[in-house]
Amino acid sequence: MDEEAAPLGSPDNPYKVTDPVMMRALAHPARIDILLHLIVHGPATATECAEVAGLSPSACSYHLRTLARYGLAEEAPDEAADGRQRPWRAGMVSFDIPAQDDDPVAKLAGTMLAEVIHQHAEQTRARFLTREAEYPAAWRKAASDYHDAAFVTPEELTEMYRRINAIVGEYRRLDPAERPEGTLPVRIWLNMYPFFGPEDAQ
């Protein structure tokens, strides 16, 4: 019997973002801040998200409702400590932005979204480098940038990505109950882009 398919939006079954309206809605630094906080740290209220995004709780409520419109966030009343709280959780934790060569509008929106995500990741790196001396020695030693090159076919590059994702999946541990003592969230950003011009691929 075939194994049950992984839930849509999970790391094993990323949601394919093809709607340019959805891409533009997500391509907002504050919404990336909020969504990543919900994914990494679990359910949170608009007030808690406001501290992360540097906005007012009312502004965060607006961004949360926008994320919810596209299934990226959802209310989590079962997580409320009391009736006055209104926590939210991530509606999905993984998504892809497929190539949209046949749709110039979607292609532009996808490029904008990818750039916002890239800038957000770079901010994480820059923050660490700026405050590196403040981190414990073990974390300073473990953190790193990795640069390399490989000669591969498109199929091999796809397989490489799949295998790396599988390795990271062993340590993702989004459920706090799965985390050994001493674990802290680390951002992993891997680029796999052609080291050649398009004319060389003809």
Secondary structure, 3 states (H helix, E strand, C coil): CCCCCCCCCECCECEECCCHHHHHHHCCHHHHHHHHHHHHHCCECHHHHHHHHCCCHHHHHHHHHHHHHCCCEEECHHHCCCCCCCCEEECCCCEECCCCCCCHHHHHHHHHHHHHHHHHHHHHHHHHHHCHHHCCHHHHHHCCCCCCCCCCCHHHHHHHHHHHHHHHHCCCCCCHHHCCCCCCCCCCCCCCCCCCCHHHHC
